[in-house]
Amino acid sequence: MRIEQLVYSRGYRVNELGMLINPNKKEIGRVDMSWDIPYMVSSTRVEGKTKKFRVHRLHAFQKFGKKMYATGIVVRHLNGDSLDNSFENIAIGTHSDNMMDIPKDVRLAKAIHASSFSRKHDHDEVIKH
């Protein structure tokens, strides 16, 4: 059983505003900065060990069920804000769809940065070779 399914079966829910609610009806969760993108997370005990789970993935499980586990499918934040787990901001789609959720100026900046690592060749040297 996947972590989202497990915590859902234990009574954890994400409300319309994107807040995680525990089985005692208390808002919980924290921001985790250990990934390259910050996410709202919480944790639960599984077989004596603490397991962390991401709130947006639980919300996607609530909305879409097991469809979110299909090959090639990712959970998306439609407005590009990884901390906004509100109902209308969570969707599923392809990695390409997810990249298009990033604002155009940010995508362009990332592309320019990535291309700065590409090796530049001297045109005349390539022709001579």
C-alpha positions in Angstrom: 0.0 0.0 0.0 1.3 3.4 -0.9 1.8 6.1 1.8 -1.0 8.2 0.4 -3.4 5.3 0.6 -2.3 4.4 4.1 -2.7 7.9 5.6 -6.0 8.2 3.8 -7.2 5.0 5.3 -6.1 6.3 8.7 -8.4 9.3 8.4 -6.0 12.1 7.2 -7.6 14.5 4.7 -6.8 17.7 2.8 -9.5 20.3 2.9 -10.6 22.6 0.1 -8.0 25.2 1.2 -5.2 22.7 1.0 -4.7 22.2 4.7 -3.9 18.8 6.0 -6.3 17.6 8.7 -5.5 14.7 11.0 -8.0 12.2 12.2 -8.6 14.4 15.3 -9.7 17.3 13.1 -6.5 19.3 13.8 -4.6 21.2 11.1 -1.1 19.8 10.8 1.8 19.8 8.4 5.1 21.7 7.9 7.2 23.0 5.0 10.1 20.7 4.1 13.0 22.3 2.3 15.0 19.1 1.8 14.0 18.8 -1.8 14.9 21.3 -4.5 11.3 22.6 -4.3 9.6 23.2 -0.9 6.6 21.1 -0.1 4.1 20.8 2.7 4.6 17.5 4.5 3.7 15.5 7.5 4.6 12.1 8.8 3.1 8.9 10.2 4.4 5.7 11.8 4.7 2.7 9.6 5.9 -0.6 11.1 7.7 1.3 13.9 9.4 3.8 11.6 8.4 7.4 10.8 7.5 7.9 7.2 7.1 11.3 5.6 4.4 12.1 3.0 3.7 15.1 0.8 0.4 16.8 1.3 -0.2 17.5 -2.4 0.1 13.8 -3.2 -2.5 13.0 -0.5 -4.8 15.6 -2.0 -4.3 14.2 -5.5 -5.2 10.7 -4.1 -8.4 12.2 -2.6 -9.3 13.8 -6.0 -8.1 11.2 -8.5 -7.7 7.9 -6.6 -5.3 5.4 -8.1 -5.1 7.2 -11.5 -2.3 9.3 -9.9 -0.1 6.2 -9.9 -0.4 5.5 -13.7 2.9 5.4 -15.6 4.0 8.8 -16.7 1.6 10.7 -14.4 2.8 13.4 -11.9 0.9 15.6 -9.4 0.8 19.2 -10.6 0.4 22.5 -8.9 -1.4 24.5 -11.6 -0.3 27.9 -10.5 3.4 26.8 -10.0 3.3 27.4 -6.2 4.4 24.1 -4.6 3.0 25.2 -1.2 -0.6 25.9 -2.6 -2.4 22.6 -2.1 -5.9 24.1 -2.6 -8.5 22.0 -4.4 -8.5 24.0 -7.6 -4.6 24.0 -7.8 -4.0 20.3 -7.6 -4.2 18.2 -10.8 -2.5 15.2 -12.4 -0.8 15.1 -15.8 2.4 14.4 -17.6 5.8 15.8 -16.8 5.5 18.0 -19.9 2.1 19.4 -18.5 3.9 20.0 -15.2 6.7 22.0 -16.8 4.1 24.2 -18.6 2.7 25.1 -15.1 5.9 27.0 -14.5 5.6 30.6 -15.4 7.1 31.3 -18.9 9.8 33.7 -17.6 11.0 31.1 -15.1 11.0 28.4 -17.8 13.0 30.6 -20.1 15.5 31.4 -17.3 16.0 27.7 -16.5 16.5 26.9 -20.2 19.1 29.7 -20.6 20.9 28.4 -17.5 20.8 24.8 -18.7 22.1 25.8 -22.1 25.0 27.7 -20.5 26.5 24.3 -19.7 26.5 23.1 -23.3 29.9 23.0 -24.9 30.5 25.7 -27.5 32.4 24.6 -30.6 34.4 26.7 -33.0 32.5 26.5 -36.4 35.7 26.5 -38.5 37.3 23.8 -36.4 34.2 21.6 -36.8 34.2 22.1 -40.6 38.0 21.4 -40.7 37.6 18.2 -38.7 
